[in-house]
Amino acid sequence: MDKILVTGGLGFIGSHTVVELQNEGYEVVIIDDLSNSSEKVLDGITAITGKTPIFEKLDLKEKSKVEAFFAKHSDVKGVIHFAASKAVGESVKEPLLYYENNISTLVYILKELRKLPSAGFIFSSSCTVYGQADELPITENAPVKQAESPYGNTKQIGEEIIQDTCKVTPSLKAIALRYFNPVGAHESVEIGELPIGVPQNLVPFITQTAMGLRKELSVFGEDYPTPDGTCIRDYIHVVDLAKAHVIALKRLLGNKNKANYETFNLGTGKGSSVLEVVKSFEKVSGEKLNYKIVGRREGDIISAYADTNKANDELGWKTELSLDDAMSSAWKWEQKVRSK
Ligand SMILES: NC(=O)c1ccc[n+]([C@@H]2O[C@H](COP(=O)([O-])OP(=O)(O)OC[C@H]3O[C@@H](n4cnc5c(N)ncnc54)[C@H](O)[C@@H]3O)[C@@H](O)[C@H]2O)c1
C-alpha cells in the first residue's frame, strides 16, 4: 500500500487521520517535533489500529532535515500537512514565529515534492480564510477576506503558495481542506485533543471547566444577531474530518481530481450557537456547566457554517457523527486524561 507522510501526525487532527489511514491499509510515516503533542499519542494510535506508524521526530523548519527525510523516503506518494502553530492570539503577539513555522515548513516540503515523479498533497486550511462571510452557508466560492490574524494569514498565503506551485508542477496535485470547527475525540478515547495550557477553543474549555480545572466558562456576548444572541460555528467531529482526508487523498492518488489544485469546505453544514454547545454538553454528560455571559470579544465573527455540497457531491463524503456524539466523546476523553 502507498506510503503517506503525515506531518503533525501526533497532533489532534493528525492522530485521528493516521488512524483512518492505517485502517485503510496505508503505510504511514509521521513527522512531528512534539512542540504541541506527545510521543505517547503513538501508543493510542497503536491501541486502536494494532499498528505503530513510523515516527520521525523532526522540526520541519530545519530545511536540511526535510531534504534528508525525503532522500530516505523517496517512495512517499502523498503528504498530509497538518504541522503548524495554531493559536490565533499568540500569532498576534508573535507574528514572525507563525510566518516562520507555518510558511517555511510548507515551502520546504513543496520543494521536495516537486522532485518526485508524482505526488498528492493535502493542506490543512481553515474557514478563517472567509472571515465574516457575506452569505451563509459559506461556499468555496465565497471571497477570501483580509485575514484577522497572522495565523489566518498563514492559511491564506499557504493556499496561494500551493496554487502557484501547482501551476508550474504538473506532477503535483493538491487539495486545500478548509476546516470549520473540529471537536470531539476517537470513540475508543485512546486519542483526543490535548491542549497545552489554557484551551483556546470552546469544547476543551467546557470539558476542563466541568472537570474543575477552570473556574467557569466565559460566553463572549449574548447580543449578536443570532437566535439566542451567542456566536454560531459549525462544529465537526474530528473522526468525520479525519475520514475526509483519506477520501481526498484517494481522489488525488487515483487521479480523480478535476484540477491540480482544489479546495473543499469540511463542516457539517449546521451552525450551533455557543449556548447550544453548552446545552449539548450538559445533556450528554449530566453535568451542570458553570458559565457566565460576559461582553463581546474583539475579532469574533458572528456566524460561520459550511455549505457542504461540494464536499458531499465531489468527494462523496458526508458527516456521520453529531454534536452530541462529539461532546460525549470529548467528555469521556477529558475524564480519561484527568484520571491518570
Ligand atoms: N484545530 C482546529 O480548530 C483547526 C481549525 C482549522 C485548521 N486547523 C489546522 O489543522 C492543522 C492541525 O491542527 P491540530 O488542531 O491538529 O493542531 P495540533 O497542534 O494538535 O497539531 C499540530 C502538530 O504539528 C506539530 N508541529 C508544529 N510545528 C511543527 C514543526 N515545525 N515541525 C514538526 N512538527 C510540528 C505539533 O507538535 C503538533 O503535534 C494545523 O495546520 C491547524 O492550523 C486546525
The ligand as an ORCA input file, in Angstrom:
! r2SCAN-3c Opt
* xyz 0 1
  N      -7.982     22.516     15.468
  C      -8.606     23.454     14.793
  O      -9.549     24.069     15.299
  C      -8.177     23.792     13.378
  C      -9.054     24.512     12.533
  C      -8.640     24.822     11.236
  C      -7.387     24.440     10.794
  N      -6.557     23.755     11.639
  C      -5.226     23.372     11.153
  O      -5.121     21.965     11.186
  C      -3.780     21.576     11.463
  C      -3.761     20.605     12.625
  O      -4.379     21.222     13.741
  P      -4.464     20.496     15.159
  O      -5.638     21.078     15.851
  O      -4.355     19.039     14.985
  O      -3.148     21.091     15.824
  P      -2.088     20.383     16.793
  O      -1.265     21.477     17.390
  O      -2.760     19.430     17.708
  O      -1.209     19.554     15.759
  C      -0.141     20.118     15.033
  C       1.064     19.203     15.207
  O       2.146     19.737     14.432
  C       3.337     19.649     15.195
  N       4.240     20.699     14.661
  C       4.090     22.042     14.728
  N       5.133     22.661     14.166
  C       5.980     21.698     13.707
  C       7.236     21.689     13.037
  N       7.869     22.832     12.736
  N       7.799     20.507     12.727
  C       7.188     19.332     13.042
  N       6.012     19.270     13.695
  C       5.398     20.438     14.011
  C       2.906     19.829     16.638
  O       3.799     19.273     17.565
  C       1.553     19.120     16.651
  O       1.688     17.747     17.007
  C      -2.998     22.864     11.680
  O      -2.375     23.224     10.465
  C      -4.089     23.862     12.032
  O      -3.709     25.177     11.702
  C      -6.928     23.408     12.904
*
